[in-house]
């Protein structure tokens, strides 16, 4: 199962929170570096200069990394000021099913940019008008680009709507509003309440 980690950093009066999905704390570290680089200069993330400083300190191993069962943090310096990123493992529900996903190319009407693990489009199956939010946790990578296929753990919000309705091999679609962004096939239903008898 993929774990969920919250990376919380306070620099001056600003606090930045990044959510990373990985198999363990050590795998999440490299994904965090990729995440902050991708998100640099976004209002909820670090600026490019801060990202470069953190990357450099991680590369030359001057950043202190503590990742054990009791204390998870990264200590580094920004403009001679000591900073700490606290890493917390979050409790999440078990996934409802695993699936193979194909993200439509932009030319097929799909997304213009990649989607991160944790992305929550709308889930729809043929024969049902109802849709629900579906949190995807990508397996073995942190993001997927248009035109790519990926395996994912998926949790859906409206479980009652799909009770006893899902089965291995079921095709489904993922939407952003009314726009189809991905097609999927269930590999294995893990939530017994959702599994068709």
C-alpha positions as CSV (number, residue, x, y, z in Angstrom):
1,X,0.0,0.0,0.0
2,X,1.1,3.5,-0.8
3,X,1.6,5.7,2.3
4,X,0.8,9.4,2.6
5,X,3.4,11.9,4.0
6,X,2.9,15.6,4.9
7,X,6.0,17.8,4.5
8,X,5.5,20.9,6.6
9,X,8.0,23.8,6.4
10,X,7.9,27.2,8.1
11,X,10.2,29.9,6.6
12,X,9.8,33.3,8.3
13,X,6.1,33.8,8.6
14,X,5.1,31.5,5.8
15,X,4.2,27.8,6.2
16,X,4.3,25.4,3.3
17,X,2.7,22.0,3.2
18,X,3.3,19.4,0.5
19,X,1.6,16.0,0.4
20,X,3.7,13.2,-1.0
21,X,2.6,9.6,-1.7
22,X,5.3,6.9,-1.5
23,X,5.9,3.3,-0.4
24,X,7.9,4.5,2.6
25,X,9.5,7.6,4.2
26,X,12.8,7.1,2.3
27,X,11.1,7.0,-1.1
28,X,9.1,10.0,-0.2
29,X,12.2,12.2,0.2
30,X,13.2,12.1,-3.5
31,X,9.6,12.6,-4.5
32,X,9.4,15.7,-2.3
33,X,12.4,17.2,-4.0
34,X,10.7,16.6,-7.4
35,X,7.5,18.1,-6.1
36,X,9.0,21.3,-4.8
37,X,10.9,21.8,-8.1
38,X,7.7,21.3,-10.1
39,X,5.8,23.7,-7.9
40,X,8.4,26.3,-7.5
41,X,7.1,29.9,-7.6
42,X,3.5,28.7,-7.0
43,X,1.8,30.7,-4.2
44,X,1.6,27.6,-2.0
45,X,5.3,26.5,-2.5
46,X,8.9,27.7,-2.4
47,X,10.4,30.2,-4.8
48,X,13.0,28.9,-7.3
49,X,15.9,30.2,-5.2
50,X,14.8,28.3,-2.1
51,X,14.3,25.1,-4.1
52,X,17.8,25.4,-5.5
53,X,19.3,25.9,-2.0
54,X,17.4,22.9,-0.6
55,X,18.4,20.7,-3.6
56,X,22.1,21.7,-3.3
57,X,22.1,20.9,0.4
58,X,20.4,17.6,-0.2
59,X,22.9,16.8,-3.0
60,X,26.0,17.5,-1.0
61,X,24.4,15.9,2.1
62,X,24.8,19.0,4.3
63,X,21.1,18.8,5.0
64,X,20.4,16.8,8.1
65,X,17.9,14.0,7.5
66,X,16.3,12.1,10.3
67,X,13.9,9.4,9.2
68,X,13.2,6.8,11.9
69,X,10.1,5.6,13.6
70,X,10.1,8.4,16.1
71,X,11.4,11.5,14.4
72,X,11.1,12.5,10.7
73,X,12.6,15.8,9.6
74,X,15.0,17.6,7.2
75,X,17.1,20.4,8.6
76,X,18.7,22.9,6.2
77,X,19.6,26.6,6.0
78,X,18.0,29.4,4.0
79,X,20.0,32.6,4.0
80,X,21.9,31.6,7.1
81,X,18.7,30.8,8.9
82,X,18.1,27.3,10.2
83,X,14.9,25.7,8.8
84,X,13.2,22.4,9.5
85,X,10.8,20.5,7.3
86,X,8.7,18.1,9.6
87,X,7.5,14.9,7.9
88,X,4.4,13.3,9.2
89,X,2.8,10.0,8.0
90,X,-0.9,10.6,7.6
91,X,-3.5,7.9,8.2
92,X,-5.6,7.2,5.2
93,X,-8.4,4.8,4.5
94,X,-7.3,1.7,2.5
95,X,-7.9,2.0,-1.2
96,X,-11.2,0.8,-2.6
97,X,-9.6,-0.8,-5.7
98,X,-6.5,-0.9,-7.9
99,X,-6.8,0.0,-11.6
100,X,-4.9,0.5,-14.8
101,X,-5.4,4.1,-16.2
102,X,-4.8,5.6,-19.6
103,X,-4.6,9.4,-19.6
104,X,-5.8,10.8,-22.9
105,X,-3.4,12.8,-24.9
106,X,-4.1,16.5,-25.2
107,X,-5.0,16.0,-28.9
108,X,-7.6,13.4,-27.8
109,X,-9.2,16.1,-25.6
110,X,-7.3,15.2,-22.4
111,X,-5.3,17.3,-20.0
112,X,-2.8,19.9,-21.1
113,X,-0.4,19.0,-18.3
114,X,0.5,16.1,-16.0
115,X,-1.5,14.9,-13.0
116,X,0.1,14.3,-9.6
117,X,-0.5,11.4,-7.3
118,X,-3.4,12.5,-5.1
119,X,-5.3,13.9,-8.1
120,X,-9.1,13.7,-7.6
121,X,-11.2,13.7,-10.8
122,X,-14.7,12.4,-11.0
123,X,-15.3,8.6,-11.3
124,X,-18.0,7.3,-13.6
125,X,-19.0,3.8,-14.8
126,X,-21.3,2.9,-17.7
127,X,-24.9,2.3,-16.6
128,X,-24.8,4.8,-13.7
129,X,-25.6,8.5,-14.0
130,X,-24.0,9.3,-10.6
131,X,-20.3,10.3,-10.3
132,X,-18.1,10.7,-7.3
133,X,-14.7,12.0,-6.5
134,X,-11.8,9.5,-6.9
135,X,-8.5,10.0,-5.2
136,X,-5.7,8.3,-7.2
137,X,-2.5,7.3,-5.6
138,X,-0.1,6.3,-8.4
139,X,2.0,3.2,-8.0
140,X,5.8,3.5,-8.6
141,X,5.7,7.1,-9.8
142,X,4.5,10.5,-8.7
143,X,2.9,11.9,-11.8
144,X,1.5,10.9,-15.1
145,X,1.5,12.8,-18.4
146,X,-1.1,12.9,-21.2
147,X,-0.8,9.8,-23.4
148,X,0.7,7.6,-20.6
149,X,-0.7,4.6,-18.8
150,X,-0.2,4.0,-15.1
151,X,-1.4,1.7,-12.3
152,X,-3.1,3.3,-9.3
153,X,-4.7,2.8,-6.0
154,X,-8.1,4.5,-5.9
155,X,-10.3,5.7,-3.1
156,X,-13.8,6.9,-4.0
157,X,-15.9,9.3,-1.9
158,X,-19.4,8.2,-2.7
159,X,-19.1,4.6,-1.6
160,X,-22.9,4.1,-1.0
161,X,-23.6,4.9,-4.7
162,X,-21.3,2.1,-5.9
163,X,-22.1,-0.5,-3.2
164,X,-22.0,-4.1,-4.7
165,X,-21.5,-2.6,-8.1
166,X,-17.7,-2.9,-8.9
167,X,-15.9,-6.0,-10.2
168,X,-12.5,-6.9,-11.5
169,X,-12.2,-5.9,-15.2
170,X,-14.8,-3.2,-15.0
171,X,-14.2,-0.2,-17.4
172,X,-14.7,3.3,-16.0
173,X,-14.0,6.9,-17.0
174,X,-12.4,9.9,-15.1
175,X,-13.7,13.4,-15.7
176,X,-12.7,17.0,-14.9
177,X,-16.2,18.5,-14.9
178,X,-17.6,17.3,-18.3
179,X,-14.2,16.7,-19.9
180,X,-13.0,13.1,-20.1
181,X,-9.4,12.9,-19.0
182,X,-8.7,9.2,-18.5
183,X,-10.1,5.7,-19.1
184,X,-9.6,2.9,-16.6
185,X,-10.0,-0.7,-15.9
186,X,-10.3,-2.1,-12.4
187,X,-7.6,-4.6,-11.6
188,X,-8.8,-5.7,-8.2
189,X,-11.7,-4.6,-6.0
190,X,-10.3,-4.3,-2.4
191,X,-13.3,-3.0,-0.6
192,X,-15.7,-5.9,0.0
193,X,-18.7,-3.5,0.4
194,X,-18.2,-2.3,-3.2
195,X,-17.6,-5.8,-4.7
196,X,-20.3,-7.2,-6.9
197,X,-21.5,-10.6,-5.4
